Amino acid sequence: MTRAAVLAGLPDLLRPLTVFYLDLHRRPELSGEERSTAGRFADRLEAAGYRTSRGIGGHGVAGVLRRGEGPVVLLRAELDALPVRETTGLAYASEGEVAHACGHDLHLAAAAGAAELLARADPGAWSGTLVVVGQPAEETLEGARAMLVDGLYERVGVPDVALAQHTAPLPAGMVAHGYGPMTAGSVTFRVVVHGRGGHAGAPHLTVDPVVTAAHVVTRLQTVVAREAAPSEQVAVTVGSLRAGERANVVPDRAELGITVRAAGDAALARAAGAVERIVRAECAASGCPRDPEVQRVSTSPVTHPDPATTAAIRGVHAAEFGAERVAMWPPTLATEDFGLFGDAGREWHGASGVRLAYWMFGVVGPGAWASAPGADAAAKLAALPANHAPDFAPDVRTALPAGVRALTAAALSCLGSPA
């Protein structure tokens, strides 16, 4: 049975898959709170014939479909949404302060579609074991590790290859692969600077943690400028700074949220070490009464797709969509925890040699792409709403079928042939 024959069943699935997507979009849930989303995804896998486990590492879901001897292939999609108020104006927009502004609802719908197509395929279409995972808490970079620590691979088997795709503001029907790092590694810090509070009219009797925190923020700008090579991709961001309640009171503490990102493991370790060194040095320079609290809240590895697997899937996508719709994707400083399903997660799953493939797929409808300002693709990409923006709005009519096709074709290329 050919890939075209397997995908011939897609038109019959599009209506229920679209309903599923709209329902997910309307009812987003934050990282660690994805109970309803996980339940709806698990229900679809069970209805398609997968042996499904729930509650892995929180609200994680894994469905398994075995068809004799052959490779174990894992498909990963994410369950969680973001603390963003949606401003798309869509009839099915979410309400409140949570939204699927990163496309995880589309990832889930595409994974559900691929799972159903592959389950419906004739026995001659593929052999091996297919594992479909709904991962919680990707946005907080906690979910992959939690699932692996909770014995994901003991439950479903160690995969030979793990596949994932992600939405991007490219034209729907396009996919983009990268060679080398695909997403950056990261370290997120929670830092507490301890001062000595007091009256604003007697600052000499205080140790002002706001001033110390300000010096930390300023000095951290030198990490990229003076401690990273110009050829390295590194970013250090202070995303939050909280201190005090009143203008006439010097507070006794300031809290900072700091994220370090880099496209290389060595650069990430060096930049993260510099952050810790600078925080401690500035506190010492200010005469803080206590050492700062420096906590690594979360970490994620650099995502390194396997070159041979990437080349094979890129070829399959070129055959499926046309070579002109398969682009290259440069390394970015967006972060992911998908890499933990491969060798970067050996500490938690104990396996080695799990090959990863990861690609981007477009979600911009033809009308929106044509009307976007700019004379070339780069200018249009800069003008269109990107992931995490409150007005990020995939065109479900064109993006969903393309996402199902991309994931199904990739999975078939990795599974075995009964012949």
Secondary structure in CASP SS format (residue, H / E / C, confidence):
PFRMAT SS
TARGET T0000
AUTHOR 0000-0000-0000
METHOD secondary structure of the structure
MODEL  1
M C 1.00
T C 1.00
R H 1.00
A H 1.00
A H 1.00
V H 1.00
L H 1.00
A C 1.00
G C 1.00
L H 1.00
P H 1.00
D H 1.00
L H 1.00
L H 1.00
R H 1.00
P H 1.00
L H 1.00
T H 1.00
V H 1.00
F H 1.00
Y H 1.00
L H 1.00
D H 1.00
L H 1.00
H H 1.00
R H 1.00
R C 1.00
P C 1.00
E C 1.00
L E 1.00
S C 1.00
G C 1.00
E C 1.00
E C 1.00
R H 1.00
S H 1.00
T H 1.00
A H 1.00
G H 1.00
R H 1.00
F H 1.00
A H 1.00
D H 1.00
R H 1.00
L H 1.00
E H 1.00
A H 1.00
A C 1.00
G C 1.00
Y C 1.00
R E 1.00
T E 1.00
S E 1.00
R E 1.00
G E 1.00
I E 1.00
G C 1.00
G C 1.00
H C 1.00
G E 1.00
V E 1.00
A E 1.00
G E 1.00
V E 1.00
L E 1.00
R E 1.00
R E 1.00
G C 1.00
E C 1.00
G C 1.00
P C 1.00
V E 1.00
V E 1.00
L E 1.00
L E 1.00
R E 1.00
A E 1.00
E E 1.00
L C 1.00
D C 1.00
A E 1.00
L E 1.00
P C 1.00
V C 1.00
R C 1.00
E C 1.00
T C 1.00
T C 1.00
G C 1.00
L C 1.00
A C 1.00
Y C 1.00
A C 1.00
S C 1.00
E C 1.00
G C 1.00
E C 1.00
V C 1.00
A E 1.00
H C 1.00
A C 1.00
C C 1.00
G C 1.00
H H 1.00
D H 1.00
L H 1.00
H H 1.00
L H 1.00
A H 1.00
A H 1.00
A H 1.00
A H 1.00
G H 1.00
A H 1.00
A H 1.00
E H 1.00
L H 1.00
L H 1.00
A H 1.00
R H 1.00
A C 1.00
D C 1.00
P C 1.00
G C 1.00
A C 1.00
W C 1.00
S E 1.00
G E 1.00
T E 1.00
L E 1.00
V E 1.00
V E 1.00
V E 1.00
G E 1.00
Q E 1.00
P C 1.00
A C 1.00
E C 1.00
E C 1.00
T C 1.00
L C 1.00
E C 1.00
G H 1.00
A H 1.00
R H 1.00
A H 1.00
M H 1.00
L H 1.00
V H 1.00
D C 1.00
G C 1.00
L H 1.00
Y H 1.00
E H 1.00
R H 1.00
V H 1.00
G C 1.00
V C 1.00
P C 1.00
D C 1.00
V E 1.00
A E 1.00
L E 1.00
A E 1.00
Q E 1.00
H E 1.00
T E 1.00
A E 1.00
P E 1.00
L E 1.00
P E 1.00
A C 1.00
G C 1.00
M C 1.00
V E 1.00
A E 1.00
H E 1.00
G C 1.00
Y C 1.00
G C 1.00
P C 1.00
M C 1.00
T E 1.00
A E 1.00
G E 1.00
S E 1.00
V E 1.00
T E 1.00
F E 1.00
R E 1.00
V E 1.00
V E 1.00
V E 1.00
H E 1.00
G C 1.00
R E 1.00
G C 1.00
G E 1.00
H E 1.00
A C 1.00
G C 1.00
A C 1.00
P H 1.00
H H 1.00
L H 1.00
T C 1.00
V E 1.00
D C 1.00
P H 1.00
V H 1.00
V H 1.00
T H 1.00
A H 1.00
A H 1.00
H H 1.00
V H 1.00
V H 1.00
T H 1.00
R H 1.00
L H 1.00
Q H 1.00
T H 1.00
V H 1.00
V H 1.00
A H 1.00
R H 1.00
E H 1.00
A C 1.00
A C 1.00
P C 1.00
S C 1.00
E C 1.00
Q C 1.00
V E 1.00
A E 1.00
V E 1.00
T E 1.00
V E 1.00
G E 1.00
S E 1.00
L E 1.00
R E 1.00
A E 1.00
G C 1.00
E C 1.00
R C 1.00
A C 1.00
N C 1.00
V E 1.00
V E 1.00
P C 1.00
D C 1.00
R E 1.00
A E 1.00
E E 1.00
L E 1.00
G E 1.00
I E 1.00
T E 1.00
V E 1.00
R E 1.00
A E 1.00
A C 1.00
G C 1.00
D H 1.00
A H 1.00
A H 1.00
L H 1.00
A H 1.00
R H 1.00
A H 1.00
A H 1.00
G H 1.00
A H 1.00
V H 1.00
E H 1.00
R H 1.00
I H 1.00
V H 1.00
R H 1.00
A H 1.00
E H 1.00
C H 1.00
A H 1.00
A H 1.00
S H 1.00
G C 1.00
C C 1.00
P C 1.00
R C 1.00
D C 1.00
P C 1.00
E E 1.00
V E 1.00
Q E 1.00
R E 1.00
V E 1.00
S E 1.00
T E 1.00
S E 1.00
P C 1.00
V C 1.00
T E 1.00
H C 1.00
P C 1.00
D C 1.00
P H 1.00
A H 1.00
T H 1.00
T H 1.00
A H 1.00
A H 1.00
I H 1.00
R H 1.00
G H 1.00
V H 1.00
H H 1.00
A H 1.00
A H 1.00
E H 1.00
F H 1.00
G C 1.00
A H 1.00
E H 1.00
R H 1.00
V E 1.00
A E 1.00
M E 1.00
W C 1.00
P C 1.00
P C 1.00
T C 1.00
L C 1.00
A C 1.00
T E 1.00
E C 1.00
D C 1.00
F H 1.00
G H 1.00
L H 1.00
F H 1.00
G C 1.00
D H 1.00
A H 1.00
G H 1.00
R H 1.00
E H 1.00
W H 1.00
H H 1.00
G C 1.00
A C 1.00
S C 1.00
G C 1.00
V C 1.00
R E 1.00
L E 1.00
A E 1.00
Y E 1.00
W E 1.00
M E 1.00
F E 1.00
G E 1.00
V E 1.00
V E 1.00
G C 1.00
P H 1.00
G H 1.00
A H 1.00
W H 1.00
A H 1.00
S H 1.00
A C 1.00
P C 1.00
G C 1.00
A C 1.00
D C 1.00
A H 1.00
A H 1.00
A H 1.00
K H 1.00
L H 1.00
A H 1.00
A H 1.00
L C 1.00
P C 1.00
A C 1.00
N C 1.00
H C 1.00
A C 1.00
P C 1.00
D C 1.00
F C 1.00
A C 1.00
P C 1.00
D C 1.00
V H 1.00
R H 1.00
T H 1.00
A H 1.00
L H 1.00
P H 1.00
A H 1.00
G H 1.00
V H 1.00
R H 1.00
A H 1.00
L H 1.00
T H 1.00
A H 1.00
A H 1.00
A H 1.00
L H 1.00
S H 1.00
C H 1.00
L C 1.00
G E 1.00
S C 1.00
P C 1.00
A C 1.00
END
